[in-house]
């Protein structure tokens, strides 16, 4: 894991040890391999949350991929917000089922709403933490600035915001294939309007302009290659058209897909100055 800070300080403890590259070829192992990515993310998110209790809001929770493993590392009460529409319409049922299975119904409260509408109804200085993962890639630059501004408004002084997304900068052809599959309208019915993921520097600069301080950036290696029929299964789970497999079949069988690095960026709302 690589990290960077606006000011000197100790690195966050967590995913600092070496993890060997995992290669998945069995389609039956795809689900567990992908879940392992969120377990790593949850540990890093937990390290960045300044308070392990209090109110925590997750925007764009989906089926709880991050929510559930994160809940095992922190003691916060969760509010999770998602509109569960379009390609994510099945996520509500899957999330509710997972919460029952994990006995988390009393700790995690699900709110079905457009994120902007819900944030606009919240009081200022209310929450201890506001997080998202794979959400910034779903909104435009102008909407991201409004979203991060609202994060700042609703956080208590000293509150933290943390946002994760896959790097938009591929390090090799295997990572480039992942980005292409999810960005090109030839291969997906739901390509992002503006980007696969936002440029990390843009996110950092907007956080700083809005007023966040102690901005920190972490690069978490995915260390995951998916090959052969496992790649075909993974693409199907992502909603990628069969045509992508047909065009890149030889590459996917022999070289595979590599999940890009995860980028995690956090910022802290300054505490109020004494009068």
C-alpha positions in Angstrom: 0.0 0.0 0.0 1.3 3.4 -0.9 0.2 6.5 1.1 0.5 10.2 0.9 -0.5 13.1 3.2 -0.8 16.8 3.0 1.1 17.0 6.3 3.7 14.8 7.9 2.4 12.0 10.1 2.5 8.3 10.9 1.1 6.0 8.2 -2.2 4.4 8.9 -1.7 0.9 10.2 -3.4 -1.9 8.3 -2.7 -3.2 4.8 1.0 -2.6 4.9 2.3 -6.2 4.7 3.1 -8.0 1.5 0.2 -9.9 -0.1 1.0 -12.2 -3.0 -0.9 -11.9 -6.3 -3.9 -14.1 -6.3 -4.9 -15.8 -9.6 -8.4 -17.0 -10.0 -9.4 -19.4 -12.8 -12.3 -21.3 -11.2 -15.6 -19.5 -11.8 -16.8 -20.8 -8.4 -14.2 -18.8 -6.7 -15.0 -15.4 -8.3 -17.5 -14.4 -5.6 -15.2 -15.1 -2.7 -12.2 -13.4 -4.4 -14.3 -10.2 -5.0 -15.5 -10.3 -1.4 -11.9 -10.5 -0.3 -11.3 -7.1 -2.0 -14.0 -5.5 0.2 -12.6 -7.1 3.3 -9.3 -5.4 2.6 -11.0 -2.1 1.9 -13.0 -2.4 5.2 -9.9 -2.8 7.2 -8.4 0.4 5.6 -11.6 2.4 6.0 -11.8 1.4 9.7 -8.2 2.7 10.2 -9.2 6.0 8.8 -12.3 6.6 10.9 -11.3 8.8 13.7 -14.2 7.6 16.0 -15.2 4.0 16.2 -18.6 5.0 17.5 -21.3 7.5 16.7 -23.3 8.0 13.5 -21.7 6.8 10.2 -23.4 7.4 6.8 -22.5 5.4 3.7 -23.7 6.8 0.4 -24.3 4.3 -2.4 -24.2 1.2 -0.3 -25.4 -1.2 -2.9 -25.8 -4.7 -1.6 -23.6 -4.0 1.4 -20.3 -5.2 -0.1 -18.4 -2.7 2.1 -21.0 -2.1 4.7 -21.0 -5.6 6.2 -17.3 -6.2 6.5 -16.8 -2.7 7.8 -19.4 -3.2 10.5 -17.2 -5.9 12.0 -14.3 -3.5 12.5 -16.2 -0.5 14.0 -18.9 0.0 16.5 -20.8 2.8 14.7 -24.5 2.9 14.1 -24.8 2.9 10.3 -27.2 4.8 8.0 -26.8 3.5 4.5 -28.4 5.4 1.6 -29.1 4.2 -2.0 -31.8 4.7 -4.5 -31.5 1.1 -5.7 -32.6 2.0 -9.2 -31.6 1.0 -12.7 -29.0 -1.8 -12.8 -28.9 -1.8 -9.0 -32.6 -2.6 -8.5 -31.9 -6.0 -7.1 -29.4 -4.7 -4.5 -32.1 -3.7 -2.0 -33.4 -7.3 -1.6 -29.8 -8.7 -1.4 -28.8 -6.1 1.2 -31.8 -6.8 3.4 -31.2 -10.5 3.2 -27.5 -10.1 4.1 -28.3 -7.9 7.1 -30.6 -10.6 8.4 -28.0 -13.3 7.8 -25.3 -11.3 9.6 -27.7 -10.1 12.4 -27.1 -6.5 11.6 -30.6 -5.2 11.2 -30.5 -3.3 14.5 -27.2 -1.6 13.7 -27.6 -0.8 10.0 -30.6 1.3 8.9 -31.4 1.3 5.2 -32.7 4.5 3.6 -34.1 4.3 0.0 -33.5 7.8 -1.5 -31.6 9.8 -4.0 -28.4 10.8 -2.2 -28.7 14.5 -3.0 -32.3 14.7 -1.8 -31.4 12.9 1.4 -28.4 15.0 2.1 -30.3 18.2 1.5 -32.7 17.3 4.3 -30.0 16.7 6.9 -29.0 19.2 9.5 -25.5 20.6 9.6 -22.8 19.3 12.0 -24.7 16.0 12.6 -22.7 13.0 11.7 -19.3 11.6 12.8 -18.4 10.1 9.4 -19.6 10.0 5.9 -18.1 7.4 3.4 -18.6 6.0 0.0 -17.0 3.3 -2.1 -17.3 3.0 -5.9 -19.8 5.9 -5.8 -17.7 8.8 -7.1 -17.4 7.0 -10.4 -21.2 7.1 -10.8 -21.5 10.9 -10.7 -20.2 13.8 -12.8 -17.5 16.3 -11.7 -19.9 19.1 -11.0 -22.1 16.7 -8.9 -19.0 15.4 -7.1 -18.2 18.9 -5.9 -21.8 19.4 -4.6 -21.7 16.0 -3.0 -18.4 16.6 -1.2 -19.6 20.0 -0.1 -22.7 18.4 1.5 -20.4 15.9 3.2 -18.6 18.8 4.8 -21.8 20.5 5.8 -23.4 17.5 7.6 -20.3 16.3 9.3 -19.6 17.4 12.9 -16.4 19.3 13.5 -13.7 16.7 13.6 -15.7 14.4 11.5 -14.1 12.4 8.7 -15.1 11.6 5.1 -13.6 8.6 3.3 -14.1 7.7 -0.4 -12.8 4.7 -2.3 -12.7 3.9 -6.0 -10.7 1.9 -8.5 -7.8 3.7 -10.0 -8.5 5.1 -13.5 -4.8 4.8 -14.4 -4.0 1.2 -15.5 -0.6 -0.2 -14.8 -0.7 -2.9 -17.4 -2.9 -4.3 -20.2 -4.8 -6.6 -17.9 -6.0 -3.6 -15.9 -6.7 -1.7 -19.1 -9.1 -4.5 -20.1 -11.1 -4.0 -16.9 -11.4 -0.3 -17.5 -12.4 -0.7 -21.1 -15.0 -3.3 -20.3 -16.8 -1.0 -17.9 -16.4 2.3 -19.8 -17.1 1.5 -23.4 -20.8 1.5 -24.5 -20.0 -1.4 -26.9 -19.6 -3.6 -23.9 -21.9 -2.3 -21.2 -25.4 -0.9 -21.2 -24.5 1.4 -18.3 -21.2 3.1 -19.1 -20.3 6.0 -16.7 -21.1 9.3 -18.3 -17.8 11.0 -17.6 -15.2 8.5 -16.3 -14.4 5.0 -15.1 -13.2 6.7 -11.9 -12.4 10.3 -11.1 -8.7 11.5 -11.2 -7.4 11.2 -7.6 -5.9 14.7 -7.7 -9.3 16.1 -8.6 -10.9 14.5 -5.6 -8.1 15.7 -3.3 -8.2 19.3 -4.7 -11.9 19.5 -4.3 -11.8 18.3 -0.7 -9.1 20.9 0.1 -11.1 23.7 -1.7 -14.2 22.8 0.2 -12.4 23.1 3.6 -11.3 19.6 4.5 -7.9 19.2 6.1 -5.6 16.3 6.9 -6.3 14.9 3.5 -4.7 11.5 3.0 -4.4 9.3 -0.1 -3.8 5.6 -0.1 -3.2 3.1 -2.9 -4.3 -0.4 -2.0 -3.1 -3.1 -4.4 -5.9 -5.4 -5.5 -3.4 -8.2 -6.1 -6.1 -10.1 -8.0 -6.0 -11.5 -11.5 -9.0 -13.3 -12.9 -8.4 -15.7 -15.9 -10.1 -18.2 -18.2 -13.7 -19.1 -17.4 -13.5 -17.2 -14.1 -13.0 -14.0 -16.2 -16.1 -14.8 -18.2 -18.1 -15.2 -14.9 -16.7 -12.0 -13.5 -17.6 -10.0 -16.6 -21.1 -11.4 -16.4 -21.4 -10.3 -12.8 -20.3 -6.8 -13.8 -23.0 -6.7 -16.5 -20.5 -6.8 -19.4 -21.8 -8.0 -22.7 -20.8 -11.4 -24.0 -19.3 -9.7 -27.0 -16.4 -8.5 -24.9 -15.5 -12.1 -24.0 -15.7 -13.1 -27.7 -13.4 -10.3 -28.9 -10.8 -10.7 -26.1 -11.2 -14.5 -25.4 -7.6 -15.5 -26.0 -6.2 -12.7 -23.9 -8.8 -13.4 -21.1 -7.9 -17.1 -21.1 -4.1 -16.8 -21.1 -3.5 -13.4 -19.5 -6.7 -12.5 -17.7 -8.1 -9.4 -16.1 -6.3 -7.6 -13.3 -8.4 -5.5 -10.9 -6.8 -2.0 -10.8 -5.5 -0.6 -7.6 -7.9 0.8 -5.1 -7.6 4.5 -4.3 -8.8 5.7 -0.9 -9.0 9.4 0.0 -9.9 10.8 3.3 -10.3 14.3 4.8 -11.2 15.7 8.2 -13.6 18.7 8.9 -11.6 21.1 11.1 -12.8 21.5 14.7 -14.4 24.8 15.5 -12.0 27.5 16.7 -12.5 28.6 20.3 -14.3 31.9 20.6 
